[in-house]
Amino acid sequence: MEKEHPRIAVIGAGAIGGVTASYLSVAGWDLEIVCKHQEVVDRARSQGLHISGVRGDHDVRLKGVKEVGDLSGPKDVVFLATKATDCTEVAEKLLPLLTPNSAVVSLQNGICEDALASVVGRERVIGCVVGWGATMIGPGLLEVTSEGEFVIGNIDGQADDRLPLIRQMLDAVVPTRISENIMGELYSKLVVNSCINSLGVITGLELGKLLALRKVRSVFIGIMEEAMAVAGAMGLHVEPGGGGKLDYYRFLGRRGWWADFARHGTIRLIGFKYRRIKSSSLQSLERGRKTEIDYLNGYVVARGHEHRVPTPLNEAVVDVVKEIEAGVRKIGIANLDHPAFSNH
């Protein structure tokens, strides 16, 4: 990898990709961004992407192209910020632009690293947890909604001399740390998203109303228990979630009525704190797009099958969401009457 002048691409000009590319550019990194919509390409090149939110307002001009094949040449670092559902298709298009030492960094929801590795090779994939928030208000109009961090790491837990340079780049966006257990960090975020994001799709409720329902909280805990059982079978240590505040092992390990009361109380508090948040997967459906369910609960189900760990709740979530995507089931609280949820 060229350390003095690395060749960088950001694929995807949505909330995370657009904000990341903009702050990298402001910090002086030379990059190209792939925007699949021509109007965003035109805006990036002319007046620039507009970034608003908790850090103020900025317009950042970028070298934008419409297709991966339009990039100027080989890349040392590629930040992949498309929807998870597009990751393997984009990875195929990237192959001609990758050198043996190129790094492909996934900035996506769920766990896409295994799927990416199957296309570009495990040695090229760098795992990344996006621990901050942004939303797309309109084409090229992006809002940073919350501060946080990036966490990066080699997906096999190996020493990797590309990581310090990638951290230096991403520090221009938010503070970035290197983890020796990036898959455990990614799985930690996946567990929460498999509960909140997916149940938000099923019911159509914002987080406050969603987690005020005892039945939802019980299903939430059940999804989490299955996911942690799968992690155990995989030999994966799951890092604490919620910015290091939620130790899943302790949260689920205690028994008795008081422990159950405390679990429900903690989940209600999460719901209250983030009460106006709407599931990003629900937002995708409302825009006529598919969800990333295969990379959330679907990932738990797939690994569960591999390791012969039953995951009936996660399977039910996947089935219901796919029925909603197919138009054979409506979004609504009545979906909680699904037989798999009835015992919770």
C-alpha positions as CSV (number, residue, x, y, z in Angstrom):
1,M,0.0,0.0,0.0
2,E,1.2,3.5,-0.9
3,K,1.7,5.2,2.5
4,E,2.6,8.7,1.3
5,H,-0.2,9.2,-1.2
6,P,-2.7,6.3,-0.9
7,R,-5.3,5.9,-3.6
8,I,-8.7,6.0,-1.9
9,A,-12.2,5.3,-3.0
10,V,-15.5,5.6,-1.1
11,I,-18.3,3.5,-2.6
12,G,-21.7,4.9,-1.7
13,A,-22.8,8.5,-1.2
14,G,-25.5,7.9,1.4
15,A,-25.4,9.1,5.0
16,I,-22.3,7.2,6.2
17,G,-20.4,7.1,2.9
18,G,-21.0,10.8,2.0
19,V,-20.1,12.1,5.4
20,T,-17.0,9.9,5.6
21,A,-15.8,11.0,2.1
22,S,-16.4,14.6,2.9
23,Y,-14.4,14.7,6.1
24,L,-11.6,12.7,4.6
25,S,-11.5,15.3,1.8
26,V,-11.5,18.2,4.2
27,A,-8.6,16.6,6.0
28,G,-6.6,16.6,2.8
29,W,-6.9,13.0,1.7
30,D,-7.2,12.6,-2.1
31,L,-10.2,10.4,-3.0
32,E,-13.0,9.5,-5.4
33,I,-16.6,8.8,-4.4
34,V,-18.9,6.5,-6.3
35,C,-22.5,7.9,-6.3
36,K,-25.0,5.7,-8.1
37,H,-27.4,8.6,-8.8
38,Q,-26.2,11.1,-11.4
39,E,-27.7,14.1,-9.6
40,V,-25.5,13.3,-6.6
41,V,-22.4,13.0,-8.9
42,D,-23.2,16.4,-10.3
43,R,-23.8,18.0,-6.9
44,A,-20.6,16.5,-5.5
45,R,-18.6,17.9,-8.4
46,S,-20.2,21.4,-8.4
47,Q,-21.5,22.9,-5.2
48,G,-20.5,19.8,-3.1
49,L,-22.3,17.5,-0.7
50,H,-24.0,19.4,2.0
51,I,-23.2,18.2,5.6
52,S,-25.3,19.5,8.5
53,G,-26.1,18.4,12.0
54,V,-24.2,18.2,15.3
55,R,-21.0,19.6,13.7
56,G,-22.5,22.5,11.8
57,D,-22.9,23.1,8.1
58,H,-20.4,22.4,5.4
59,D,-20.4,22.0,1.6
60,V,-17.7,19.7,0.4
61,R,-16.8,19.3,-3.3
62,L,-15.6,15.8,-4.3
63,K,-14.4,13.9,-7.3
64,G,-17.6,11.9,-7.9
65,V,-18.2,9.1,-10.4
66,K,-21.4,7.1,-11.1
67,E,-20.0,3.6,-11.5
68,V,-17.2,1.6,-9.9
69,G,-15.8,1.1,-13.4
70,D,-15.5,4.9,-13.8
71,L,-12.9,5.1,-11.0
72,S,-9.5,6.4,-12.3
73,G,-7.5,3.3,-11.5
74,P,-6.3,0.8,-8.8
75,K,-7.1,1.7,-5.2
76,D,-5.1,1.1,-2.0
77,V,-8.1,1.6,0.3
78,V,-11.7,1.2,-0.5
79,F,-14.4,2.3,2.1
80,L,-17.5,0.3,1.2
81,A,-20.6,2.2,2.3
82,T,-23.4,0.7,0.2
83,K,-26.4,-1.1,1.5
84,A,-25.4,-4.6,2.8
85,T,-27.6,-6.1,0.2
86,D,-25.3,-4.7,-2.6
87,C,-21.9,-5.6,-1.0
88,T,-21.1,-8.7,-3.1
89,E,-22.2,-7.2,-6.4
90,V,-20.0,-4.1,-5.7
91,A,-17.1,-6.3,-4.6
92,E,-17.2,-8.2,-7.9
93,K,-16.9,-4.8,-9.7
94,L,-14.0,-3.8,-7.5
95,L,-11.8,-6.8,-8.2
96,P,-10.0,-5.3,-11.3
97,L,-9.1,-2.2,-9.1
98,L,-7.6,-4.1,-6.2
99,T,-3.9,-4.8,-5.7
100,P,-2.7,-7.8,-3.6
101,N,-2.3,-5.4,-0.6
102,S,-5.5,-3.4,-1.1
103,A,-7.8,-3.0,1.9
104,V,-11.6,-3.1,1.5
105,V,-13.2,-1.6,4.6
106,S,-16.9,-2.4,5.2
107,L,-18.8,0.6,6.7
108,Q,-22.1,-1.3,6.4
109,N,-24.9,-2.5,8.7
110,G,-24.8,-6.1,10.0
111,I,-21.9,-8.4,9.3
112,C,-20.8,-8.2,5.6
113,E,-17.2,-9.2,6.1
114,D,-17.6,-12.9,5.5
115,A,-19.6,-12.2,2.2
116,L,-17.0,-9.7,1.1
117,A,-14.1,-12.1,1.9
118,S,-15.7,-14.7,-0.3
119,V,-15.3,-12.3,-3.3
120,V,-12.2,-10.3,-2.7
121,G,-10.3,-12.6,-0.3
122,R,-10.0,-12.6,3.5
123,E,-6.6,-10.9,3.3
124,R,-8.1,-7.8,1.8
125,V,-11.1,-7.3,4.1
126,I,-10.8,-4.9,7.1
127,G,-13.8,-5.0,9.6
128,C,-15.2,-1.8,10.8
129,V,-17.9,-0.8,13.3
130,V,-19.6,2.5,12.6
131,G,-20.5,3.8,16.1
132,W,-21.9,7.2,15.1
133,G,-25.0,8.3,13.3
134,A,-26.0,10.1,10.1
135,T,-29.1,10.3,7.9
136,M,-29.8,11.3,4.3
137,I,-32.2,14.2,4.1
138,G,-32.1,14.2,0.3
139,P,-29.7,13.5,-2.6
140,G,-26.4,15.0,-1.5
141,L,-28.0,16.4,1.7
142,L,-26.6,14.6,4.7
143,E,-27.0,15.2,8.5
144,V,-24.7,14.0,11.2
145,T,-27.1,13.0,14.0
146,S,-24.7,11.7,16.7
147,E,-21.0,11.5,17.6
148,G,-19.2,8.3,18.3
149,E,-16.3,6.3,16.9
150,F,-15.0,3.9,14.3
151,V,-13.5,0.6,15.4
152,I,-11.4,-1.3,12.8
153,G,-9.5,-4.5,12.8
154,N,-8.2,-7.5,10.9
155,I,-11.1,-10.0,10.6
156,D,-8.8,-12.9,11.6
157,G,-7.4,-11.1,14.6
158,Q,-4.0,-10.9,13.0
159,A,-1.4,-8.1,13.1
160,D,-2.0,-5.9,10.1
161,D,0.3,-3.1,9.1
162,R,-2.4,-1.4,7.1
163,L,-4.5,-0.6,10.1
164,P,-2.5,2.5,11.5
165,L,-2.8,4.3,8.1
166,I,-6.6,3.5,7.9
167,R,-7.0,4.7,11.5
168,Q,-5.2,7.9,10.6
169,M,-7.6,8.4,7.7
170,L,-10.8,7.7,9.7
171,D,-9.6,9.9,12.6
172,A,-10.5,12.7,10.3
173,V,-14.1,11.7,10.6
174,V,-14.5,10.5,14.2
175,P,-12.0,9.0,16.7
176,T,-10.9,5.6,15.6
177,R,-9.5,2.7,17.5
178,I,-8.0,-0.6,16.4
179,S,-9.4,-3.8,17.9
180,E,-7.8,-7.2,18.1
181,N,-11.4,-8.7,18.2
182,I,-13.2,-6.9,15.4
183,M,-15.6,-9.8,14.7
184,G,-16.6,-9.7,18.4
185,E,-17.1,-5.9,18.1
186,L,-19.2,-6.3,14.9
187,Y,-21.3,-9.1,16.5
188,S,-22.0,-6.9,19.5
189,K,-23.6,-4.2,17.3
190,L,-25.4,-6.9,15.3
191,V,-27.1,-8.3,18.4
192,V,-28.6,-4.9,19.2
193,N,-29.6,-4.2,15.6
194,S,-31.2,-7.7,15.3
195,C,-33.5,-6.7,18.2
196,I,-34.2,-3.0,17.6
197,N,-33.9,-2.7,13.8
198,S,-35.8,-5.8,13.0
199,L,-38.6,-5.4,15.5
200,G,-39.0,-1.9,14.3
201,V,-39.7,-3.2,10.8
202,I,-42.2,-5.8,12.1
203,T,-44.3,-3.4,14.1
204,G,-43.7,0.0,12.4
205,L,-43.2,1.6,15.8
206,E,-40.6,4.1,16.9
207,L,-38.2,2.9,19.6
208,G,-40.0,4.5,22.6
209,K,-43.4,2.9,21.8
210,L,-41.7,-0.3,20.7
211,L,-39.8,-1.0,23.9
212,A,-42.7,0.1,26.1
213,L,-44.4,-3.2,25.2
214,R,-43.5,-6.0,27.6
215,K,-44.0,-8.6,24.8
216,V,-41.5,-6.8,22.6
217,R,-39.0,-6.7,25.4
218,S,-39.4,-10.4,26.0
219,V,-38.8,-11.1,22.3
220,F,-35.9,-8.7,22.4
221,I,-34.3,-10.8,25.2
222,G,-35.0,-14.0,23.4
223,I,-33.4,-12.8,20.2
224,M,-30.4,-11.8,22.2
225,E,-30.2,-15.1,24.0
226,E,-30.2,-17.0,20.7
227,A,-27.6,-14.7,19.2
228,M,-25.3,-15.2,22.2
229,A,-25.7,-19.0,22.1
230,V,-24.6,-18.9,18.4
231,A,-21.6,-16.8,19.3
232,G,-20.6,-19.3,22.0
233,A,-20.8,-22.1,19.5
234,M,-18.6,-20.1,17.1
235,G,-16.0,-19.5,19.8
236,L,-16.6,-15.8,19.5
237,H,-16.2,-13.4,22.5
238,V,-18.8,-10.7,22.1
239,E,-17.6,-7.3,23.2
240,P,-19.8,-5.0,25.3
241,G,-22.4,-3.1,23.4
242,G,-23.9,0.4,23.7
243,G,-20.5,2.1,23.8
244,G,-19.1,-0.5,26.3
245,K,-22.0,-0.1,28.7
246,L,-23.9,-3.3,28.0
247,D,-22.1,-6.6,29.0
248,Y,-24.3,-9.2,27.3
249,Y,-22.9,-12.0,29.4
250,R,-23.8,-10.3,32.6
251,F,-27.1,-8.9,31.2
252,L,-28.3,-12.4,30.3
253,G,-26.5,-14.5,32.8
254,R,-28.4,-13.6,36.0
255,R,-31.5,-15.6,37.0
256,G,-34.5,-14.9,39.1
257,W,-37.4,-12.5,39.1
258,W,-35.3,-9.5,40.1
259,A,-32.8,-10.1,37.3
260,D,-35.7,-10.3,34.8
261,F,-37.2,-7.1,36.2
262,A,-33.8,-5.4,35.8
263,R,-33.5,-6.6,32.2
264,H,-36.9,-5.2,31.3
265,G,-36.1,-2.0,33.1
266,T,-32.8,-1.5,31.2
267,I,-34.5,-2.1,27.9
268,R,-37.3,0.4,28.7
269,L,-34.7,3.0,29.6
270,I,-33.0,2.4,26.2
271,G,-36.4,2.9,24.6
272,F,-37.0,6.1,26.5
273,K,-33.6,7.6,25.7
274,Y,-33.9,6.9,22.0
275,R,-37.7,7.1,21.9
276,R,-37.9,9.0,18.6
277,I,-35.6,6.7,16.6
278,K,-37.1,4.9,13.7
279,S,-35.6,1.6,12.5
280,S,-33.3,2.2,9.5
281,S,-34.7,-1.0,7.9
282,L,-38.2,0.4,8.3
283,Q,-37.0,3.6,6.5
284,S,-35.6,1.4,3.7
285,L,-38.9,-0.3,3.3
286,E,-40.7,3.1,3.2
287,R,-38.4,4.1,0.4
288,G,-39.3,1.0,-1.6
289,R,-36.0,-0.8,-0.8
290,K,-35.3,-4.1,0.7
291,T,-33.9,-4.4,4.3
292,E,-30.6,-5.8,5.4
293,I,-32.2,-8.6,7.3
294,D,-29.9,-11.3,5.8
295,Y,-26.9,-9.6,7.4
296,L,-28.6,-9.1,10.8
297,N,-30.9,-11.8,12.1
298,G,-30.2,-13.8,8.9
299,Y,-26.5,-13.9,9.9
300,V,-27.4,-15.4,13.3
301,V,-29.7,-18.0,11.7
302,A,-27.0,-19.0,9.1
303,R,-24.3,-19.4,11.7
304,G,-26.8,-21.2,14.0
305,H,-27.4,-23.7,11.2
306,E,-23.7,-24.2,10.7
307,H,-23.2,-24.9,14.4
308,R,-26.5,-26.7,15.1
309,V,-27.8,-24.1,17.5
310,P,-31.5,-23.5,17.3
311,T,-32.6,-20.0,16.5
312,P,-36.4,-20.1,16.2
313,L,-37.0,-16.4,17.1
314,N,-34.4,-15.1,14.7
315,E,-35.8,-17.4,12.0
316,A,-39.3,-16.0,12.6
317,V,-38.0,-12.4,12.4
318,V,-36.4,-13.2,9.1
319,D,-39.5,-14.9,7.8
320,V,-41.8,-12.0,8.8
321,V,-39.6,-9.3,7.4
322,K,-39.2,-11.2,4.1
323,E,-43.0,-11.5,3.9
324,I,-43.3,-7.8,4.5
325,E,-40.8,-7.2,1.7
326,A,-42.7,-9.4,-0.6
327,G,-45.9,-7.6,0.1
328,V,-47.8,-10.6,1.5
329,R,-47.8,-9.2,5.1
330,K,-48.4,-5.7,6.4
331,I,-46.2,-3.8,8.9
332,G,-48.0,-3.6,12.2
333,I,-48.2,-4.6,15.8
334,A,-50.4,-7.6,14.8
335,N,-47.2,-9.3,13.6
336,L,-46.3,-10.0,17.2
337,D,-49.1,-12.6,17.2
338,H,-46.8,-14.8,15.1
339,P,-46.6,-18.3,16.8
340,A,-42.9,-18.1,17.4
341,F,-43.4,-14.9,19.5
342,S,-46.4,-16.2,21.4
343,N,-44.3,-17.9,24.2
344,H,-42.4,-14.7,25.0
